Amino acid sequence: MEDDNAHPAFNNLFLKYSLSEDGDLIVKRNKRGDTNEIYLGSNLFVENDKGGELEYEIDSYKAYKMIKNGMPFSKEIGLVTDPCIALKHKIKLQANEEIRLNLIISVSQNIEEVLQNLKYYKIQENVDREFNIARVKAEEEARYLSLSSKDLNTFQNLIPYIVFQNPMRANYLSQLADKKYKQSDFWKYGISGDLPIILVLIKSVNDIYVVKEILKVHEYLRIKGINTDLIILDYEKNVYEQYVKEQVIQEILNMQIGYLQNISGGIYLLNKNEIEDEDLFKFRANIIIPANKGSVQEAIKEMEEEYKSKIKNIGNEKLSDVSVPEFEQIKPNIDLSKLKYYNSLRRIF
């Protein structure tokens, strides 16, 4: 990624376009260094052959110009410094007629696998079968996690703020003045700092329902293969009775995920009185959920409204304009390419 950002035009020249015998657009990324060749195939499949001839364009500027002027795509293959895949079909519809179009994308290090996938998904029955299987799988996951449609909608609103750069971090980063932290500052708590962090702030046992909701979010992300560290920061002052801590642990046990406590990609329960600086967690967290704000959906809504109120020209804003303090990344002092069996590093505390 660093190489691509430093030399985007040069690295784009490693992409070679071609057409398969079946008219699929194939992109090959040549081998660079120790990386393998990789292939991407794409086609715009129209049900029942209702579409005309497939048109394509591989140059971003030319595609934009031709779309703007209503011109047909050139269908030219070659080397470009600003590549894209633009596909177009002209279709004719009768009154009240419906038609389905399937954009098929297949990626693999094996060109035969790419071509096989494209051929398979050009059959509408196969496409319908895959969607049905995906729907059944999603329903079973929701049933296993006891998730309602409302829960899933909430998760879909929350996940982008965890996985991608979250511009709403500016709401609380501005309050941390010029504080600087290192990744190693987390290690004393058994947290690596490598994974996205969801931070929940809870002060009262009455807000335990928010923790329960976030535990479902964490489990849902884990099933989807998105590893995150869930940090629950307990603000309860009475350290003897610890009602909040006991209730949080009980909710974790009720969901049968006690094995996830204090491991990477798991759940960390900390008391505010037992840590040196709570701003460290706010500084690094991808998103902060204050339990006293209500449900997760209400907390997201309030953060979005606060963020929008501080922006004058929200329509022109870009994520790259958000100023996010640098966070020192720790890289292992070892040549990973020389390891025969590399299965990550773990520190024992």
Secondary structure, DSSP 8 states (H G I E B T S, - for coil): -HHHHHSHHHHHTTEEEEE-TTS-EEEEE---TT---EEEEEEEEEGGG-B---EEEEEHHHHHHHHHTT-------S--SSEEEEEE--B---TT----EEEEEEEES-HHHHHHHHHHTTSHHHHHHHHHHHHHHHHHHHHHTT--HHHHHHHHHHHHHHHS--GGGHHHHGGGTT---BGGGGGGGT--S-S-EEEEEE--GGGHHHHHHHHHHHHHHHHTT---EEEEEE--S-TTT-HHHHHHHHHHHHTT-GGGBTSTTSEEEEEGGGSS-THHHHHH-SEEEEGGG-SHHHHHHHHHHHHHHT-S-GGG--GGGS-----B----SS-GGG-SS--------
